[in-house]
Each structure stands twice: as structure tokens, then as C-alpha cells.
Amino acid sequence: MNHEVIGGIPVLWADAPGPLEAVLMFGCGVQDETLRTLGTTHMVEHLAMSTLPRLHHEHNASVDLLTTQFTCTGRPEQVVAFLAAVCEALTALPLERIEQEAGVLAAEDGRVADPATAELLSHRYGVQGLGLAAYRGPGADRIPVEAVQEAVDRFFHRGNAVLVLTGPPPADLRLPLPDGERPDRSAALPVLRTGPSWREEDVPGPGLALHGDLDDPALQLACKLLSQRLRDTVRHRHGLSYDVGGDAVLAGPGHGERTLCLDAREGQEQRVAELLWEEALRLARECPTEDELAEEIAELREVYQDPRSTTCELGEAAGALLFGGTYQDPQTRLAVLEKVTPDEVRQAFAAALETVLLVVPCGTEVDPKLPDGRPLPRRACGTEGELPPGAKVFRPPLVDRLRSSDARRARLAVDGRGLWAREPDGTVHHVPFTEVVGVEMRGPGRVVFGRDTCVIPVVPELWAGIGPAVDAVDAAVPGQLRYPASAFRPAD
């Protein structure tokens, strides 16, 4: 791997078969947004790409949780022209096209993580940072213009960019981006829950997340081994699942989430969840065999030695530059993995299981226990309790109370500190005004989103005489967090 600097931007390149590939990578993504500005980075990417002429070579752009990437493949002169055009577009975005591109974004309806991973991240981090993966935000037509310009100024400059190439940089390559300071990535993202816990969610199958050191080779092998065991058991032996997937999500220097998620055949969600947890407990209690570890090492060796992995390796090195990590070449990583013992794998996984978050599809009945027999705590949105004394209380409309005993037991309460909503079973949801991350304005009503994933609708369909409650929300929540409901989405 070669390292140069062109126009103040690090350029990493290595020879690889095929035409020249280029990836201009910026260290910004969904994790850098807020619920109110969700979609801003994607809007920047669309606006920049909208300026390009019709091209007859492969090109694309994408936004994920951590990065924004502009990619192309072609002859050297095509790559040079593409990169120059993208950089020039980022310095003068056509903000007048926001309305049109909002419609395109709504039609695309992109996601940055699979549903189970997204829900696991939201439970770990709340409605912020990586946890935003589970949310759609106010809608593409509600992205503030000023947020788009602020994102460009903060992130899309040479101080926050790396270019990777699968060949030597062309002699006439230029990257006309403005100067800027790289964002400080030295601190880990704030975590709401270190675990362990489980909950039901609207996901196609169960999944789990482990918080820990992403550079720990023993934990890496443990997660690979668990994935393979589940593939053998849930898919091949029982025929209950098609996909067993996993991911590593960076949350700070060296630390983050390792996730493992499965889909499930309809009606078999409970059995798949049980098998997932059984295999997790077995790995925490029993050492894997030497043969099992040898199989995982052999698979990694094949991946690392495949010449097609060059682009992935370049991307790993670029990510290390952008986020303050340390890149190790495949040979070094493989040598470290080969020294890991079966007991180190078991110990690493058992320790990580103390941070586990488990998510299962709604209606799935499970009773998971930790390795020492303790019940895995179940987390629900809301707790048992009473409404605060002195708060102003609202009830459902009279017609609903006449028809339903549930409506007669439900209550909404508000005071200067926040909102409370009591369900018919006595569960109380609470959003302090200091924890509000967004307020959707639906005509005379409001939908209030809390950082801790709780959502309380303050709408006339649910509560009678809500005017004072709406006034309290508007008085307590800053105006920049309030937004009208998207015209692209039906109210639900």
C-alpha cells in the first residue's frame, strides 16, 4: 500500500486487477446528525451528484453511519474528471435543488443498517449518534437548508477526506476542496446502556449486540464462530433461517458494537431466538475446538489473500486515518489471530456477554438467562409508577372513554419538567423536556421524541382538550427542534 498527499488530501493506493477504481471518502455520516437534521448528509451527497453530466462509466455515491463516499471506475482520465467535478460541486452546492432532491430521497427511502442492527444501536445509544440508524427523521422535505450548508462547511473539506485508488494516481489528478479541520474523534460516542437486556421490536428476526474492543482478536473469532454455528444449526440443520449476518460498528477509538442478526421463517421467530441464545450461552460456557478455530482462520486467510480484497483493505486504512485508528496489514492481523487460544475465545465472549443487548420480533416469547443463571433483564419503554403530583392531566376524548375501558384508564400529564403518558396497564412513559430531540407538528397536535427512544403523541385523536399541553411543549422545546409533519408521509 502506497501513501501520498495530493492537494492536501491523503491518497492511498495499491495495484489491483481491473480498471482504475477510486473512492473519495469523507469522515462523516448519519452518526454526525441529529433527529432534527437526519438525512442532511445524504442530501449533500445527492446535491453534489446532481451537478454531474451524463457519464458512461461506473460511478456512485453513498452515505452510511460513519462515512460519505463518492466512487467511480474507469479510465484514468474519467476518474480524474469525476473526482474534480465532485470536489467542485461540494464547494458550491446547488441549494436551489433541495426541493427536487428531497423527492428523490423520499423515493429512495434508504437505510444505513438492517432493521435488527438499527434497533440494537438505538437501544444502546438512544436517539443520537449510531442510534439514529433506526429512525427516518422528519422527512427529506423537512431538512433545513442551513443544516445542509453547515454539514458541508464542517465535514466536506480536505481535512476530513481520504482518496483511495486501485492504481497509481494519474499525473493530472486534482482535488479542489477547501481547507478545514478534521473533526475530533478521540472520544467515544455516549452510551445510554451498557447492557445486558432484551426487548421486543418490529424486526424480521432476532439479533444481539456486544459492546467492546473491536480490535480484540479473540472476540472477533468468537463472533465469527458463533455466526458459523448458527448457520450450521438454524439454517442447515433446522431450515428456519436464510441469512445469518454480522457487523462491526465503530463507536470510538477501537471500541464499538459487534452485532449478529438472523431472519426467521414465518412462525418460527421464537425458535430462532431460542437457538441464537442457546448457542451464545454454549460459547460463553464451553471452549471451542481447535478444529473450529482452524476453520475460521482458514477462511480469513483466503479472504485476506484474495486480490479482490485490495479495495476493502484500502478502505480499512482510509477509515483508520479518518477516525484515529491504527491500520494493520492482513499478514499482521492473521498472525495475531493464529495465536488466539480456544479458552481466550470463550473468555472474551463470556465477558462481552455482560454487555449484550438482545432484540426479538414482537410477540416472541423468550426467557433468556445469563451464563450464571440470572434472568436477562427485559427492557420496555416505560416503567411502573404514578403521574407526578401537581401536573395537568388529560384524558382521551369522551366518546373513546364511553366505548373503551382502556381509554378510561389512560392519562397524559404535563408540567414544566416534561410529559408523562400512562397506558391502560399502568405503564408510564416519560420524556423530560431537557431530553427532547424532536417535535413533529401535526396540525393542532405534537409528537414528542425523547433521546431515550420514548415517543409521546400529544394529539387530539388521543387526548381531549390538549391545547394547554401543546402550549407547554412549544414553550419548553426550542423552535429549531420543532418541524411540520412531512408531506411525503401519511400520519400514522
MARLUM-761038 format. One line per 10 residues: number of its first residue (from 1); their letters; for each residue z, y, x of C-alpha. Coordinates in nm, 2 decimals, padded with zeros to 4 digits. Last residue first. Layout:
<recs>
NUM	a	Z Y X  ...
</recs>
This chain:
<recs>
492	daprfasapy	01.15 00.72 -04.98  00.95 01.05 -04.98  00.59 00.98 -04.92  00.46 01.06 -04.56  00.19 01.27 -04.43  00.32 01.60 -04.58  00.62 01.56 -04.36  00.95 01.67 -04.50  01.04 02.03 -04.41  01.24 02.08 -04.09
482	rlqgpvaadv	01.60 02.16 -03.99  01.72 02.12 -03.64  01.60 02.46 -03.52  01.80 02.62 -03.80  02.13 02.52 -03.65  02.34 02.30 -03.88  02.67 02.43 -04.03  02.54 02.69 -04.28  02.24 02.47 -04.39  02.47 02.17 -04.44
472	advapgigaw	02.73 02.37 -04.63  02.46 02.52 -04.86  02.32 02.18 -04.93  02.67 02.06 -05.03  02.72 02.37 -05.25  02.39 02.30 -05.43  02.45 01.93 -05.48  02.52 01.95 -05.85  02.47 01.58 -05.92  02.42 01.33 -05.64
462	lepvvpivct	02.16 01.05 -05.58  01.83 01.19 -05.71  01.96 01.54 -05.64  01.95 01.48 -05.26  02.21 01.49 -04.99  02.09 01.18 -04.81  02.33 01.06 -04.53  02.19 00.89 -04.22  02.41 00.72 -03.96  02.24 00.63 -03.63
452	drgfvvrgpg	02.54 00.76 -03.42  02.35 01.09 -03.35  02.36 01.17 -03.72  02.06 01.23 -03.94  02.11 01.44 -04.26  01.86 01.42 -04.55  01.86 01.74 -04.75  01.79 01.83 -05.11  01.64 02.12 -05.30  01.29 02.03 -05.19
442	rmevgvvetf	01.32 01.76 -04.93  01.45 01.93 -04.61  01.49 01.68 -04.33  01.80 01.76 -04.12  01.81 01.65 -03.76  02.04 01.56 -03.47  02.37 01.61 -03.64  02.67 01.52 -03.42  02.85 01.86 -03.44  02.81 01.85 -03.82
432	pvhhvtgdpe	03.01 01.52 -03.82  02.82 01.24 -04.00  03.04 00.99 -04.18  02.97 00.68 -04.38  03.25 00.52 -04.59  03.24 00.16 -04.70  03.43 00.13 -05.03  03.21 -00.14 -05.19  03.05 00.13 -05.41  02.94 00.33 -05.11
422	rawlgrgdva	03.13 00.63 -04.99  02.94 00.92 -04.83  03.11 01.16 -04.59  02.96 01.48 -04.45  03.08 01.72 -04.18  03.35 01.94 -04.04  03.35 02.24 -04.27  03.39 02.01 -04.58  03.16 01.77 -04.76  03.22 01.46 -04.98
412	lrarradssr	02.97 01.23 -05.15  03.10 00.96 -05.38  03.00 00.62 -05.52  03.24 00.43 -05.76  03.07 00.53 -06.08  02.73 00.47 -05.93  02.83 00.10 -05.86  02.95 00.07 -06.22  02.60 00.15 -06.34  02.44 00.28 -06.66
402	lrdvlpprfv	02.68 00.56 -06.75  02.72 00.67 -06.39  02.34 00.68 -06.34  02.30 00.90 -06.65  02.58 01.13 -06.53  02.42 01.20 -06.19  02.60 01.05 -05.89  02.93 01.21 -05.79  03.02 01.50 -05.56  03.34 01.57 -05.38
392	kagppleget	03.45 01.90 -05.20  03.68 01.80 -04.92  04.05 01.88 -04.95  04.16 01.54 -04.84  03.91 01.35 -04.63  03.74 01.05 -04.81  03.92 00.73 -04.75  03.86 00.44 -04.52  03.67 00.13 -04.44  03.39 00.19 -04.19
382	gcarrplprg	03.03 00.29 -04.19  02.71 00.17 -04.02  02.79 -00.18 -03.95  02.89 -00.36 -03.63  02.99 -00.72 -03.62  03.22 -00.81 -03.34  03.12 -01.13 -03.15  03.41 -01.36 -03.25  03.63 -01.47 -02.96  03.57 -01.82 -02.84
372	dplkpdvetg	03.58 -01.76 -02.47  03.20 -01.78 -02.45  03.16 -01.52 -02.73  03.12 -01.64 -03.09  02.83 -01.58 -03.33  02.88 -01.63 -03.70  02.53 -01.59 -03.85  02.40 -01.53 -04.20  02.06 -01.36 -04.19  02.01 -01.13 -04.48
362	cpvvllvtel	01.86 -00.85 -04.28  01.69 -00.98 -03.96  01.92 -01.03 -03.66  02.03 -00.80 -03.38  02.26 -00.89 -03.09  02.40 -00.64 -02.84  02.55 -00.80 -02.53  02.77 -00.61 -02.29  03.01 -00.89 -02.22  02.70 -01.12 -02.20
352	aaafaqrved	02.62 -00.94 -01.87  02.92 -01.11 -01.70  02.82 -01.45 -01.83  02.46 -01.39 -01.72  02.55 -01.29 -01.37  02.79 -01.58 -01.33  02.54 -01.84 -01.45  02.27 -01.71 -01.22  02.51 -01.69 -00.92  02.61 -02.05 -01.00
342	ptvkelvalr	02.25 -02.16 -00.98  02.20 -02.00 -00.64  01.99 -01.69 -00.56  01.83 -01.71 -00.21  01.47 -01.75 -00.34  01.51 -01.43 -00.54  01.57 -01.22 -00.23  01.27 -01.37 -00.05  01.06 -01.30 -00.36  01.16 -00.94 -00.38
332	tqpdqytggf	01.07 -00.89 -00.01  00.74 -01.06 -00.05  00.66 -00.86 -00.37  00.71 -00.52 -00.20  01.04 -00.34 -00.27  01.04 00.01 -00.43  01.36 00.21 -00.43  01.43 00.42 -00.74  01.45 00.79 -00.78  01.27 00.81 -01.12
322	llagaaegle	00.93 00.95 -01.02  00.90 00.78 -00.68  01.03 00.44 -00.82  00.79 00.47 -01.11  00.50 00.52 -00.87  00.60 00.21 -00.67  00.61 00.00 -00.99  00.28 00.13 -01.10  00.12 00.04 -00.76  00.26 -00.31 -00.80
312	cttsrpdqyv	00.11 -00.33 -01.15  -00.23 -00.22 -01.03  -00.22 -00.47 -00.74  -00.13 -00.76 -00.98  -00.49 -00.86 -01.01  -00.48 -00.99 -00.65  -00.25 -01.27 -00.78  00.02 -01.33 -00.51  00.30 -01.17 -00.70  00.22 -01.35 -01.02
302	erleaieeal	00.19 -01.69 -00.85  00.52 -01.64 -00.66  00.69 -01.54 -00.99  00.59 -01.87 -01.15  00.71 -02.07 -00.85  01.04 -01.88 -00.86  01.09 -01.97 -01.22  01.00 -02.33 -01.16  01.24 -02.35 -00.86  01.52 -02.21 -01.08
292	edetpceral	01.47 -02.49 -01.33  01.46 -02.75 -01.05  01.79 -02.63 -00.90  01.95 -02.69 -01.24  02.10 -02.41 -01.45  02.47 -02.36 -01.43  02.66 -02.41 -01.75  02.88 -02.17 -01.95  02.68 -01.84 -01.97  02.35 -02.04 -01.99
282	rlaeewllea	02.49 -02.25 -02.27  02.61 -01.94 -02.46  02.27 -01.78 -02.44  02.10 -02.11 -02.55  02.33 -02.13 -02.86  02.27 -01.76 -02.94  01.90 -01.79 -02.95  01.92 -02.12 -03.14  02.14 -01.96 -03.40  01.90 -01.66 -03.44
272	vrqeqgerad	01.60 -01.90 -03.48  01.79 -02.10 -03.74  01.88 -01.79 -03.94  01.53 -01.65 -03.93  01.37 -01.97 -04.05  01.26 -01.85 -04.40  00.94 -01.70 -04.27  00.87 -01.83 -03.92  01.06 -01.62 -03.67  00.97 -01.36 -03.40
262	lcltreghgp	01.17 -01.36 -03.08  01.33 -01.08 -02.87  01.48 -01.07 -02.52  01.60 -00.74 -02.38  01.72 -00.64 -02.03  01.86 -00.29 -02.05  01.92 -00.02 -01.79  02.06 00.04 -01.45  01.89 00.09 -01.11  01.91 00.47 -01.12
252	galvadggvd	01.92 00.54 -01.49  01.82 00.40 -01.83  01.53 00.18 -01.72  01.41 -00.08 -01.98  01.35 -00.43 -01.87  01.15 -00.64 -02.13  01.14 -00.98 -02.29  00.92 -01.17 -02.53  00.94 -01.50 -02.71  00.65 -01.52 -02.95
242	yslghrhrvt	00.54 -01.80 -03.18  00.86 -01.91 -03.35  01.00 -02.20 -03.56  00.79 -02.49 -03.42  01.11 -02.69 -03.34  01.03 -02.84 -02.99  00.76 -02.61 -02.87  00.86 -02.27 -03.02  01.23 -02.26 -03.06  01.32 -02.51 -02.78
232	drlrqsllkc	01.07 -02.48 -02.50  01.01 -02.11 -02.55  01.39 -02.06 -02.58  01.44 -02.23 -02.25  01.17 -02.02 -02.10  01.32 -01.70 -02.22  01.67 -01.80 -02.10  01.52 -01.88 -01.75  01.36 -01.54 -01.73  01.68 -01.37 -01.83
222	alqlapddld	01.88 -01.57 -01.58  01.63 -01.50 -01.31  01.66 -01.13 -01.36  02.04 -01.15 -01.38  02.05 -01.33 -01.04  01.80 -01.08 -00.88  02.02 -00.78 -00.98  01.79 -00.48 -00.95  01.81 -00.41 -01.32  02.18 -00.36 -01.29
212	ghlalgpgpv	02.34 -00.39 -01.63  02.32 -00.37 -02.01  02.21 -00.69 -02.19  02.00 -00.67 -02.51  01.95 -00.94 -02.77  01.69 -01.02 -03.03  01.64 -01.19 -03.36  01.32 -01.19 -03.57  01.09 -00.98 -03.78  01.33 -00.68 -03.77
202	deerwspgtr	01.50 -00.48 -04.06  01.85 -00.48 -03.92  02.16 -00.70 -03.93  02.43 -00.64 -03.67  02.59 -00.77 -03.35  02.85 -00.66 -03.10  02.94 -00.66 -02.73  02.90 -00.39 -02.64  02.86 -00.09 -02.40  02.81 00.14 -02.70
192	lvplaasrdp	02.72 00.50 -02.72  02.55 00.52 -02.38  02.45 00.85 -02.22  02.14 00.82 -01.99  02.22 00.75 -01.63  02.24 01.05 -01.39  02.02 01.10 -01.09  01.70 01.17 -01.29  01.69 01.54 -01.22  01.35 01.66 -01.34
182	regdplplrl	01.09 01.73 -01.07  01.04 02.10 -01.01  00.71 02.26 -01.08  00.38 02.37 -00.92  00.07 02.39 -01.13  -00.19 02.11 -01.15  -00.54 02.11 -01.01  -00.57 01.75 -00.89  -00.88 01.73 -00.66  -01.07 01.43 -00.53
172	dapppgtlvl	-01.37 01.53 -00.32  -01.32 01.27 -00.05  -01.26 00.99 -00.29  -00.91 00.84 -00.26  -00.92 00.49 -00.11  -00.91 00.20 -00.35  -00.72 00.08 -00.65  -00.57 00.42 -00.71  -00.23 00.55 -00.82  -00.15 00.92 -00.88
162	vangrhffrd	00.21 01.05 -00.91  00.33 01.34 -01.11  00.65 01.53 -01.17  00.63 01.80 -00.90  00.26 01.83 -00.96  00.31 01.96 -01.31  00.33 01.82 -01.66  00.70 01.79 -01.72  00.88 02.12 -01.79  00.59 02.35 -01.86
152	vaeqvaevpi	00.40 02.10 -02.07  00.71 02.00 -02.26  00.79 02.37 -02.34  00.44 02.42 -02.46  00.47 02.13 -02.70  00.82 02.23 -02.81  00.69 02.59 -02.89  00.42 02.44 -03.12  00.69 02.27 -03.32  00.61 01.91 -03.43
142	rdagpgryaa	00.62 01.90 -03.81  00.27 01.77 -03.87  00.33 01.47 -03.65  00.63 01.36 -03.85  01.00 01.45 -03.86  01.08 01.16 -03.63  00.95 00.81 -03.64  01.26 00.64 -03.51  01.35 00.31 -03.33  01.23 00.42 -02.99
132	lglgqvgyrh	01.46 00.72 -03.01  01.74 00.51 -02.87  01.59 00.55 -02.52  01.71 00.91 -02.52  01.88 01.01 -02.84  01.95 00.88 -03.18  02.21 00.63 -03.06  02.21 00.48 -02.71  02.31 00.12 -02.76  02.24 00.08 -03.13
122	slleatapda	01.91 00.27 -03.09  01.81 00.05 -02.80  01.87 -00.27 -02.99  01.67 -00.13 -03.28  01.37 -00.05 -03.06  01.39 -00.39 -02.89  01.38 -00.56 -03.23  01.09 -00.35 -03.36  00.87 -00.38 -03.05  00.87 -00.07 -02.84
112	vrgdeaalvg	00.68 00.26 -02.79  00.52 00.27 -03.14  00.20 00.44 -03.25  00.12 00.56 -03.60  -00.24 00.61 -03.51  -00.32 00.78 -03.84  -00.03 01.01 -03.81  -00.13 01.09 -03.45  -00.48 01.17 -03.57  -00.36 01.40 -03.84
102	aeqeirelpl	-00.13 01.58 -03.59  -00.44 01.61 -03.37  -00.61 01.82 -03.63  -00.32 02.05 -03.69  -00.24 02.09 -03.32  -00.60 02.19 -03.23  -00.51 02.56 -03.19  -00.28 02.45 -02.90  -00.59 02.38 -02.69  -00.39 02.30 -02.38
92	atlaecvaal	-00.45 02.53 -02.08  -00.29 02.38 -01.76  -00.29 02.03 -01.91  -00.66 02.06 -01.97  -00.73 02.14 -01.61  -00.54 01.83 -01.50  -00.73 01.61 -01.74  -01.06 01.75 -01.63  -00.99 01.71 -01.26  -00.88 01.35 -01.32
82	favvqeprgt	-01.19 01.26 -01.52  -01.43 01.43 -01.27  -01.29 01.24 -00.97  -01.28 00.91 -01.16  -01.65 00.95 -01.25  -01.74 01.04 -00.89  -01.56 00.74 -00.76  -01.75 00.50 -01.01  -01.55 00.38 -01.30  -01.21 00.31 -01.44
72	ctfqttlldv	-00.98 00.56 -01.61  -00.61 00.62 -01.69  -00.39 00.91 -01.80  -00.03 00.81 -01.82  00.28 00.95 -01.98  00.61 00.79 -01.87  00.96 00.68 -01.97  00.96 00.56 -02.33  00.59 00.51 -02.36  00.29 00.75 -02.38
62	sanhehhlrp	-00.07 00.65 -02.34  -00.41 00.78 -02.22  -00.75 00.61 -02.20  -01.07 00.58 -02.00  -01.35 00.32 -01.95  -01.68 00.48 -01.86  -01.94 00.65 -02.07  -01.75 00.97 -02.13  -01.80 01.21 -02.42  -01.66 01.54 -02.31
52	ltsmalhevm	-01.28 01.58 -02.26  -01.09 01.85 -02.44  -00.93 01.61 -02.69  -00.77 01.42 -02.41  -00.54 01.71 -02.33  -00.44 01.76 -02.69  -00.38 01.40 -02.74  -00.15 01.37 -02.44  00.04 01.68 -02.53  00.09 01.55 -02.89
42	httgltrlte	00.22 01.22 -02.75  00.48 01.42 -02.55  00.58 01.61 -02.86  00.61 01.30 -03.09  00.99 01.34 -03.15  01.08 01.71 -03.13  01.35 01.70 -03.40  01.47 01.35 -03.30  01.49 01.47 -02.94  01.25 01.42 -02.66
32	dqvgcgfmlv	01.29 01.31 -02.30  01.33 00.94 -02.39  00.99 00.96 -02.56  00.81 01.01 -02.23  00.82 01.19 -01.90  00.77 01.10 -01.54  00.39 01.18 -01.53  00.14 00.92 -01.42  -00.23 00.97 -01.32  -00.37 00.62 -01.32
22	aelpgpadaw	-00.69 00.55 -01.14  -00.91 00.24 -01.12  -01.21 00.20 -00.89  -01.44 -00.08 -00.98  -01.35 -00.44 -00.92  -01.13 -00.61 -00.66  -00.82 -00.43 -00.53  -00.76 -00.21 -00.22  -00.43 -00.02 -00.23  -00.35 00.33 -00.32
12	lvpiggiveh	-00.05 00.56 -00.38  -00.12 00.93 -00.41  00.18 01.17 -00.41  00.09 01.51 -00.55  00.09 01.84 -00.35  -00.28 01.88 -00.38  -00.33 01.54 -00.23  -00.04 01.36 -00.06  -00.10 01.01 00.09  00.07 00.67 00.06
2	nm	-00.10 00.34 00.13  00.00 00.00 00.00
</recs>
